[in-house]
Amino acid sequence: MNREPHSTARTTARAAVPHPTSDVLVVGAGPTGLLLAGDLAEAGLDVTLLERRAPGISNLTRSLVVHARTLEQFDARGIAEEVIDTGHPVTSLQLFADVAIDPTELPTRFPFILVTPQFEVERVLEERARKAGVTFAYGHELTGIDQDADGITATVRTEGGGTAGHRASYLVGTDGVHSGVRRALGLPFPGKAVIRSVVLADVRLTDEPDAPLVAKATGDAFALIAGFGDGWFRVIAWHRRRQADDKTPVDLAEVRELTRLAHGTDYGIQEARWMSRFHSDERQVPEYRVGRAFLAGDAAHVHSPAGGQGMNTGLQDAANLSWKLIAVLRGRATDALLDSYHAERHPVGRMVLRSSGALIRFALLQTRTQHVARMLATQLIKRVPPVTHRAVSMITGIGIAYGRHRGDHPLTGRRAPDIRLADGSRLYEALRGNRFVLITPAYETPELGGRDASRVVHGTWRSHRRTALLVRPDGYIAWATDTMDRAARADALAAALLHWTGPAEKAPATAAAP
């Protein structure tokens, strides 16, 4: 996985100007890049975020949904409530026909779907990143990458047409579906379009829907309407038999008609501040890591909008990668830890691509036989609770787990719920600050080898549970044991702490007695 970059990843010549030096270069100031950069900077690393746009966050974005697992990641950063305040928590998200996501029974503090525009998520994440000390470089478009044994250099074209170089230990491309980082690395982006001529519009309505998010399909038309909370509504609409090129202009009459066909009313659409047309692809890059460069978010994977998983998957990429970069750059882990980013996140991206693709294809079945099959499948999904629960947990991210090795405890790799600890605190509060959390029975006083609370926090169960857990900074269980053999338990914990958190702190030298 950690192979040499393609020859196309090398610039023909280094920029003549001096290279600003950072620990990590993040390319792309969308949600994925902002979360990653903020995590790294809060850990004290020097982070530069390159963005080809001019300063200012565009509010003309497609994502509208924040799922429960993403809110848990925000909680581990102390910003969940701020994000929730920007939107509307709803307890159902329509997928197709009469099948909906109902997260109310999920084992989480956030048993709902948050409907909020992407620009609000970006605003919160940008404020956090700036406060943490991230250096923002707007108007910088990446044109080339050069890697060597000591670091990586990005060559960029500046807003004025000049050329500049930025040097770092690692670089992460979070620059979207048209990623310049991916092109510079020479990586393919195989896949195809799954749905074309989707109409987007931000509009005002005379008659507002009864819920902040409503979706309906009738015949060949589909339309979703979501409220921003400020009087504007996002309409996402599509018609099977009206396929136009992305460059074909959208007018208000088309938005009204598609909405009326799907909902039986256009809710009195009266004006639009923005309208667009797009197509949705299914694509995934074969490698998330090339040497010192990584891809995350839409730069690594894109898929259909079914289930609202796009932005959420990218944010989970960032949460997985950030703590690993911090550990390596702080000397607490070897570079090999970074290979686990691809090993863990590539299968998740593939799963999301396949599941969202299946949803959209299921919704687009055309023949009478196919409609009957869909009706029967819909009834099965609704009447078999384990099937429904599994689907909801995967779409919301709560059910996603990483692989484990033979002999590992069954909990290894699974998401840790927000455990209430004996002192009244919560696990996701304890995770803040990019820390591991060790949870043991109350009677156990583990030896942490001098690792202070900036690396490992120790808490105890409120219950009589005897399992010991080591939870990673991203909220997944790194290690667990149920053995009651004290010596074996202590040895296993020492090995786990060494593997996951690095060597124990050296005791300070004491002055010799006179």
Secondary structure as a PSIPRED ss2 file (coil, helix, strand):
# PSIPRED VFORMAT (PSIPRED V4.0)

   1 M C   1.000  0.000  0.000
   2 N C   1.000  0.000  0.000
   3 R C   1.000  0.000  0.000
   4 E C   1.000  0.000  0.000
   5 P C   1.000  0.000  0.000
   6 H C   1.000  0.000  0.000
   7 S H   0.000  1.000  0.000
   8 T H   0.000  1.000  0.000
   9 A H   0.000  1.000  0.000
  10 R C   1.000  0.000  0.000
  11 T C   1.000  0.000  0.000
  12 T C   1.000  0.000  0.000
  13 A C   1.000  0.000  0.000
  14 R C   1.000  0.000  0.000
  15 A C   1.000  0.000  0.000
  16 A C   1.000  0.000  0.000
  17 V C   1.000  0.000  0.000
  18 P C   1.000  0.000  0.000
  19 H C   1.000  0.000  0.000
  20 P C   1.000  0.000  0.000
  21 T E   0.000  0.000  1.000
  22 S E   0.000  0.000  1.000
  23 D E   0.000  0.000  1.000
  24 V E   0.000  0.000  1.000
  25 L E   0.000  0.000  1.000
  26 V E   0.000  0.000  1.000
  27 V E   0.000  0.000  1.000
  28 G C   1.000  0.000  0.000
  29 A C   1.000  0.000  0.000
  30 G C   1.000  0.000  0.000
  31 P H   0.000  1.000  0.000
  32 T H   0.000  1.000  0.000
  33 G H   0.000  1.000  0.000
  34 L H   0.000  1.000  0.000
  35 L H   0.000  1.000  0.000
  36 L H   0.000  1.000  0.000
  37 A H   0.000  1.000  0.000
  38 G H   0.000  1.000  0.000
  39 D H   0.000  1.000  0.000
  40 L H   0.000  1.000  0.000
  41 A H   0.000  1.000  0.000
  42 E H   0.000  1.000  0.000
  43 A C   1.000  0.000  0.000
  44 G C   1.000  0.000  0.000
  45 L C   1.000  0.000  0.000
  46 D C   1.000  0.000  0.000
  47 V E   0.000  0.000  1.000
  48 T E   0.000  0.000  1.000
  49 L E   0.000  0.000  1.000
  50 L E   0.000  0.000  1.000
  51 E E   0.000  0.000  1.000
  52 R C   1.000  0.000  0.000
  53 R C   1.000  0.000  0.000
  54 A C   1.000  0.000  0.000
  55 P C   1.000  0.000  0.000
  56 G C   1.000  0.000  0.000
  57 I C   1.000  0.000  0.000
  58 S C   1.000  0.000  0.000
  59 N C   1.000  0.000  0.000
  60 L C   1.000  0.000  0.000
  61 T C   1.000  0.000  0.000
  62 R C   1.000  0.000  0.000
  63 S C   1.000  0.000  0.000
  64 L C   1.000  0.000  0.000
  65 V E   0.000  0.000  1.000
  66 V E   0.000  0.000  1.000
  67 H C   1.000  0.000  0.000
  68 A H   0.000  1.000  0.000
  69 R H   0.000  1.000  0.000
  70 T H   0.000  1.000  0.000
  71 L H   0.000  1.000  0.000
  72 E H   0.000  1.000  0.000
  73 Q H   0.000  1.000  0.000
  74 F H   0.000  1.000  0.000
  75 D H   0.000  1.000  0.000
  76 A C   1.000  0.000  0.000
  77 R C   1.000  0.000  0.000
  78 G C   1.000  0.000  0.000
  79 I C   1.000  0.000  0.000
  80 A H   0.000  1.000  0.000
  81 E H   0.000  1.000  0.000
  82 E H   0.000  1.000  0.000
  83 V H   0.000  1.000  0.000
  84 I H   0.000  1.000  0.000
  85 D C   1.000  0.000  0.000
  86 T C   1.000  0.000  0.000
  87 G C   1.000  0.000  0.000
  88 H E   0.000  0.000  1.000
  89 P E   0.000  0.000  1.000
  90 V E   0.000  0.000  1.000
  91 T C   1.000  0.000  0.000
  92 S C   1.000  0.000  0.000
  93 L E   0.000  0.000  1.000
  94 Q E   0.000  0.000  1.000
  95 L E   0.000  0.000  1.000
  96 F E   0.000  0.000  1.000
  97 A C   1.000  0.000  0.000
  98 D C   1.000  0.000  0.000
  99 V E   0.000  0.000  1.000
 100 A E   0.000  0.000  1.000
 101 I E   0.000  0.000  1.000
 102 D C   1.000  0.000  0.000
 103 P C   1.000  0.000  0.000
 104 T C   1.000  0.000  0.000
 105 E C   1.000  0.000  0.000
 106 L C   1.000  0.000  0.000
 107 P C   1.000  0.000  0.000
 108 T C   1.000  0.000  0.000
 109 R C   1.000  0.000  0.000
 110 F C   1.000  0.000  0.000
 111 P C   1.000  0.000  0.000
 112 F C   1.000  0.000  0.000
 113 I E   0.000  0.000  1.000
 114 L E   0.000  0.000  1.000
 115 V E   0.000  0.000  1.000
 116 T C   1.000  0.000  0.000
 117 P C   1.000  0.000  0.000
 118 Q H   0.000  1.000  0.000
 119 F H   0.000  1.000  0.000
 120 E H   0.000  1.000  0.000
 121 V H   0.000  1.000  0.000
 122 E H   0.000  1.000  0.000
 123 R H   0.000  1.000  0.000
 124 V H   0.000  1.000  0.000
 125 L H   0.000  1.000  0.000
 126 E H   0.000  1.000  0.000
 127 E H   0.000  1.000  0.000
 128 R H   0.000  1.000  0.000
 129 A H   0.000  1.000  0.000
 130 R H   0.000  1.000  0.000
 131 K H   0.000  1.000  0.000
 132 A H   0.000  1.000  0.000
 133 G C   1.000  0.000  0.000
 134 V C   1.000  0.000  0.000
 135 T E   0.000  0.000  1.000
 136 F E   0.000  0.000  1.000
 137 A E   0.000  0.000  1.000
 138 Y E   0.000  0.000  1.000
 139 G C   1.000  0.000  0.000
 140 H C   1.000  0.000  0.000
 141 E E   0.000  0.000  1.000
 142 L E   0.000  0.000  1.000
 143 T E   0.000  0.000  1.000
 144 G E   0.000  0.000  1.000
 145 I E   0.000  0.000  1.000
 146 D E   0.000  0.000  1.000
 147 Q E   0.000  0.000  1.000
 148 D C   1.000  0.000  0.000
 149 A C   1.000  0.000  0.000
 150 D C   1.000  0.000  0.000
 151 G C   1.000  0.000  0.000
 152 I E   0.000  0.000  1.000
 153 T E   0.000  0.000  1.000
 154 A E   0.000  0.000  1.000
 155 T E   0.000  0.000  1.000
 156 V E   0.000  0.000  1.000
 157 R E   0.000  0.000  1.000
 158 T C   1.000  0.000  0.000
 159 E C   1.000  0.000  0.000
 160 G C   1.000  0.000  0.000
 161 G C   1.000  0.000  0.000
 162 G C   1.000  0.000  0.000
 163 T E   0.000  0.000  1.000
 164 A E   0.000  0.000  1.000
 165 G E   0.000  0.000  1.000
 166 H E   0.000  0.000  1.000
 167 R E   0.000  0.000  1.000
 168 A E   0.000  0.000  1.000
 169 S E   0.000  0.000  1.000
 170 Y E   0.000  0.000  1.000
 171 L E   0.000  0.000  1.000
 172 V E   0.000  0.000  1.000
 173 G E   0.000  0.000  1.000
 174 T C   1.000  0.000  0.000
 175 D C   1.000  0.000  0.000
 176 G C   1.000  0.000  0.000
 177 V C   1.000  0.000  0.000
 178 H C   1.000  0.000  0.000
 179 S C   1.000  0.000  0.000
 180 G H   0.000  1.000  0.000
 181 V H   0.000  1.000  0.000
 182 R H   0.000  1.000  0.000
 183 R H   0.000  1.000  0.000
 184 A H   0.000  1.000  0.000
 185 L C   1.000  0.000  0.000
 186 G C   1.000  0.000  0.000
 187 L C   1.000  0.000  0.000
 188 P C   1.000  0.000  0.000
 189 F C   1.000  0.000  0.000
 190 P C   1.000  0.000  0.000
 191 G E   0.000  0.000  1.000
 192 K E   0.000  0.000  1.000
 193 A E   0.000  0.000  1.000
 194 V E   0.000  0.000  1.000
 195 I E   0.000  0.000  1.000
 196 R E   0.000  0.000  1.000
 197 S E   0.000  0.000  1.000
 198 V E   0.000  0.000  1.000
 199 V E   0.000  0.000  1.000
 200 L E   0.000  0.000  1.000
 201 A E   0.000  0.000  1.000
 202 D E   0.000  0.000  1.000
 203 V E   0.000  0.000  1.000
 204 R E   0.000  0.000  1.000
 205 L E   0.000  0.000  1.000
 206 T C   1.000  0.000  0.000
 207 D C   1.000  0.000  0.000
 208 E C   1.000  0.000  0.000
 209 P C   1.000  0.000  0.000
 210 D C   1.000  0.000  0.000
 211 A C   1.000  0.000  0.000
 212 P C   1.000  0.000  0.000
 213 L E   0.000  0.000  1.000
 214 V E   0.000  0.000  1.000
 215 A E   0.000  0.000  1.000
 216 K E   0.000  0.000  1.000
 217 A E   0.000  0.000  1.000
 218 T E   0.000  0.000  1.000
 219 G C   1.000  0.000  0.000
 220 D C   1.000  0.000  0.000
 221 A E   0.000  0.000  1.000
 222 F E   0.000  0.000  1.000
 223 A E   0.000  0.000  1.000
 224 L E   0.000  0.000  1.000
 225 I E   0.000  0.000  1.000
 226 A E   0.000  0.000  1.000
 227 G E   0.000  0.000  1.000
 228 F C   1.000  0.000  0.000
 229 G C   1.000  0.000  0.000
 230 D C   1.000  0.000  0.000
 231 G C   1.000  0.000  0.000
 232 W C   1.000  0.000  0.000
 233 F E   0.000  0.000  1.000
 234 R E   0.000  0.000  1.000
 235 V E   0.000  0.000  1.000
 236 I E   0.000  0.000  1.000
 237 A E   0.000  0.000  1.000
 238 W E   0.000  0.000  1.000
 239 H E   0.000  0.000  1.000
 240 R C   1.000  0.000  0.000
 241 R C   1.000  0.000  0.000
 242 R C   1.000  0.000  0.000
 243 Q C   1.000  0.000  0.000
 244 A C   1.000  0.000  0.000
 245 D C   1.000  0.000  0.000
 246 D C   1.000  0.000  0.000
 247 K C   1.000  0.000  0.000
 248 T C   1.000  0.000  0.000
 249 P C   1.000  0.000  0.000
 250 V C   1.000  0.000  0.000
 251 D C   1.000  0.000  0.000
 252 L H   0.000  1.000  0.000
 253 A H   0.000  1.000  0.000
 254 E H   0.000  1.000  0.000
 255 V H   0.000  1.000  0.000
 256 R H   0.000  1.000  0.000
 257 E H   0.000  1.000  0.000
 258 L H   0.000  1.000  0.000
 259 T H   0.000  1.000  0.000
 260 R H   0.000  1.000  0.000
 261 L H   0.000  1.000  0.000
 262 A H   0.000  1.000  0.000
 263 H H   0.000  1.000  0.000
 264 G C   1.000  0.000  0.000
 265 T C   1.000  0.000  0.000
 266 D C   1.000  0.000  0.000
 267 Y C   1.000  0.000  0.000
 268 G C   1.000  0.000  0.000
 269 I E   0.000  0.000  1.000
 270 Q E   0.000  0.000  1.000
 271 E E   0.000  0.000  1.000
 272 A E   0.000  0.000  1.000
 273 R E   0.000  0.000  1.000
 274 W E   0.000  0.000  1.000
 275 M E   0.000  0.000  1.000
 276 S E   0.000  0.000  1.000
 277 R E   0.000  0.000  1.000
 278 F E   0.000  0.000  1.000
 279 H E   0.000  0.000  1.000
 280 S E   0.000  0.000  1.000
 281 D E   0.000  0.000  1.000
 282 E E   0.000  0.000  1.000
 283 R E   0.000  0.000  1.000
 284 Q E   0.000  0.000  1.000
 285 V C   1.000  0.000  0.000
 286 P C   1.000  0.000  0.000
 287 E C   1.000  0.000  0.000
 288 Y C   1.000  0.000  0.000
 289 R E   0.000  0.000  1.000
 290 V E   0.000  0.000  1.000
 291 G C   1.000  0.000  0.000
 292 R C   1.000  0.000  0.000
 293 A E   0.000  0.000  1.000
 294 F E   0.000  0.000  1.000
 295 L E   0.000  0.000  1.000
 296 A C   1.000  0.000  0.000
 297 G H   0.000  1.000  0.000
 298 D H   0.000  1.000  0.000
 299 A H   0.000  1.000  0.000
 300 A C   1.000  0.000  0.000
 301 H E   0.000  0.000  1.000
 302 V E   0.000  0.000  1.000
 303 H C   1.000  0.000  0.000
 304 S C   1.000  0.000  0.000
 305 P C   1.000  0.000  0.000
 306 A C   1.000  0.000  0.000
 307 G C   1.000  0.000  0.000
 308 G C   1.000  0.000  0.000
 309 Q C   1.000  0.000  0.000
 310 G H   0.000  1.000  0.000
 311 M H   0.000  1.000  0.000
 312 N H   0.000  1.000  0.000
 313 T H   0.000  1.000  0.000
 314 G H   0.000  1.000  0.000
 315 L H   0.000  1.000  0.000
 316 Q H   0.000  1.000  0.000
 317 D H   0.000  1.000  0.000
 318 A H   0.000  1.000  0.000
 319 A H   0.000  1.000  0.000
 320 N H   0.000  1.000  0.000
 321 L H   0.000  1.000  0.000
 322 S H   0.000  1.000  0.000
 323 W H   0.000  1.000  0.000
 324 K H   0.000  1.000  0.000
 325 L H   0.000  1.000  0.000
 326 I H   0.000  1.000  0.000
 327 A H   0.000  1.000  0.000
 328 V H   0.000  1.000  0.000
 329 L H   0.000  1.000  0.000
 330 R C   1.000  0.000  0.000
 331 G C   1.000  0.000  0.000
 332 R C   1.000  0.000  0.000
 333 A C   1.000  0.000  0.000
 334 T C   1.000  0.000  0.000
 335 D H   0.000  1.000  0.000
 336 A H   0.000  1.000  0.000
 337 L H   0.000  1.000  0.000
 338 L H   0.000  1.000  0.000
 339 D H   0.000  1.000  0.000
 340 S H   0.000  1.000  0.000
 341 Y H   0.000  1.000  0.000
 342 H H   0.000  1.000  0.000
 343 A H   0.000  1.000  0.000
 344 E H   0.000  1.000  0.000
 345 R H   0.000  1.000  0.000
 346 H H   0.000  1.000  0.000
 347 P H   0.000  1.000  0.000
 348 V H   0.000  1.000  0.000
 349 G H   0.000  1.000  0.000
 350 R H   0.000  1.000  0.000
 351 M H   0.000  1.000  0.000
 352 V H   0.000  1.000  0.000
 353 L H   0.000  1.000  0.000
 354 R H   0.000  1.000  0.000
 355 S H   0.000  1.000  0.000
 356 S H   0.000  1.000  0.000
 357 G H   0.000  1.000  0.000
 358 A H   0.000  1.000  0.000
 359 L H   0.000  1.000  0.000
 360 I H   0.000  1.000  0.000
 361 R H   0.000  1.000  0.000
 362 F H   0.000  1.000  0.000
 363 A H   0.000  1.000  0.000
 364 L C   1.000  0.000  0.000
 365 L C   1.000  0.000  0.000
 366 Q C   1.000  0.000  0.000
 367 T C   1.000  0.000  0.000
 368 R H   0.000  1.000  0.000
 369 T H   0.000  1.000  0.000
 370 Q H   0.000  1.000  0.000
 371 H H   0.000  1.000  0.000
 372 V H   0.000  1.000  0.000
 373 A H   0.000  1.000  0.000
 374 R H   0.000  1.000  0.000
 375 M H   0.000  1.000  0.000
 376 L H   0.000  1.000  0.000
 377 A H   0.000  1.000  0.000
 378 T H   0.000  1.000  0.000
 379 Q H   0.000  1.000  0.000
 380 L H   0.000  1.000  0.000
 381 I H   0.000  1.000  0.000
 382 K H   0.000  1.000  0.000
 383 R H   0.000  1.000  0.000
 384 V C   1.000  0.000  0.000
 385 P H   0.000  1.000  0.000
 386 P H   0.000  1.000  0.000
 387 V H   0.000  1.000  0.000
 388 T H   0.000  1.000  0.000
 389 H H   0.000  1.000  0.000
 390 R H   0.000  1.000  0.000
 391 A H   0.000  1.000  0.000
 392 V H   0.000  1.000  0.000
 393 S H   0.000  1.000  0.000
 394 M H   0.000  1.000  0.000
 395 I H   0.000  1.000  0.000
 396 T C   1.000  0.000  0.000
 397 G C   1.000  0.000  0.000
 398 I C   1.000  0.000  0.000
 399 G C   1.000  0.000  0.000
 400 I C   1.000  0.000  0.000
 401 A C   1.000  0.000  0.000
 402 Y C   1.000  0.000  0.000
 403 G C   1.000  0.000  0.000
 404 R C   1.000  0.000  0.000
 405 H C   1.000  0.000  0.000
 406 R C   1.000  0.000  0.000
 407 G C   1.000  0.000  0.000
 408 D C   1.000  0.000  0.000
 409 H C   1.000  0.000  0.000
 410 P C   1.000  0.000  0.000
 411 L C   1.000  0.000  0.000
 412 T C   1.000  0.000  0.000
 413 G C   1.000  0.000  0.000
 414 R C   1.000  0.000  0.000
 415 R E   0.000  0.000  1.000
 416 A C   1.000  0.000  0.000
 417 P C   1.000  0.000  0.000
 418 D C   1.000  0.000  0.000
 419 I C   1.000  0.000  0.000
 420 R E   0.000  0.000  1.000
 421 L E   0.000  0.000  1.000
 422 A C   1.000  0.000  0.000
 423 D C   1.000  0.000  0.000
 424 G C   1.000  0.000  0.000
 425 S C   1.000  0.000  0.000
 426 R E   0.000  0.000  1.000
 427 L H   0.000  1.000  0.000
 428 Y H   0.000  1.000  0.000
 429 E H   0.000  1.000  0.000
 430 A H   0.000  1.000  0.000
 431 L C   1.000  0.000  0.000
 432 R C   1.000  0.000  0.000
 433 G C   1.000  0.000  0.000
 434 N C   1.000  0.000  0.000
 435 R C   1.000  0.000  0.000
 436 F E   0.000  0.000  1.000
 437 V E   0.000  0.000  1.000
 438 L E   0.000  0.000  1.000
 439 I E   0.000  0.000  1.000
 440 T E   0.000  0.000  1.000
 441 P C   1.000  0.000  0.000
 442 A C   1.000  0.000  0.000
 443 Y C   1.000  0.000  0.000
 444 E C   1.000  0.000  0.000
 445 T C   1.000  0.000  0.000
 446 P C   1.000  0.000  0.000
 447 E C   1.000  0.000  0.000
 448 L C   1.000  0.000  0.000
 449 G C   1.000  0.000  0.000
 450 G C   1.000  0.000  0.000
 451 R C   1.000  0.000  0.000
 452 D C   1.000  0.000  0.000
 453 A C   1.000  0.000  0.000
 454 S C   1.000  0.000  0.000
 455 R C   1.000  0.000  0.000
 456 V E   0.000  0.000  1.000
 457 V E   0.000  0.000  1.000
 458 H E   0.000  0.000  1.000
 459 G E   0.000  0.000  1.000
 460 T E   0.000  0.000  1.000
 461 W E   0.000  0.000  1.000
 462 R C   1.000  0.000  0.000
 463 S C   1.000  0.000  0.000
 464 H C   1.000  0.000  0.000
 465 R C   1.000  0.000  0.000
 466 R C   1.000  0.000  0.000
 467 T C   1.000  0.000  0.000
 468 A E   0.000  0.000  1.000
 469 L E   0.000  0.000  1.000
 470 L E   0.000  0.000  1.000
 471 V E   0.000  0.000  1.000
 472 R C   1.000  0.000  0.000
 473 P C   1.000  0.000  0.000
 474 D C   1.000  0.000  0.000
 475 G C   1.000  0.000  0.000
 476 Y E   0.000  0.000  1.000
 477 I E   0.000  0.000  1.000
 478 A E   0.000  0.000  1.000
 479 W E   0.000  0.000  1.000
 480 A E   0.000  0.000  1.000
 481 T E   0.000  0.000  1.000
 482 D C   1.000  0.000  0.000
 483 T C   1.000  0.000  0.000
 484 M C   1.000  0.000  0.000
 485 D C   1.000  0.000  0.000
 486 R H   0.000  1.000  0.000
 487 A H   0.000  1.000  0.000
 488 A H   0.000  1.000  0.000
 489 R H   0.000  1.000  0.000
 490 A H   0.000  1.000  0.000
 491 D H   0.000  1.000  0.000
 492 A H   0.000  1.000  0.000
 493 L H   0.000  1.000  0.000
 494 A H   0.000  1.000  0.000
 495 A H   0.000  1.000  0.000
 496 A H   0.000  1.000  0.000
 497 L H   0.000  1.000  0.000
 498 L H   0.000  1.000  0.000
 499 H H   0.000  1.000  0.000
 500 W H   0.000  1.000  0.000
 501 T H   0.000  1.000  0.000
 502 G C   1.000  0.000  0.000
 503 P C   1.000  0.000  0.000
 504 A C   1.000  0.000  0.000
 505 E C   1.000  0.000  0.000
 506 K C   1.000  0.000  0.000
 507 A C   1.000  0.000  0.000
 508 P C   1.000  0.000  0.000
 509 A C   1.000  0.000  0.000
 510 T C   1.000  0.000  0.000
 511 A C   1.000  0.000  0.000
 512 A C   1.000  0.000  0.000
 513 A C   1.000  0.000  0.000
 514 P C   1.000  0.000  0.000
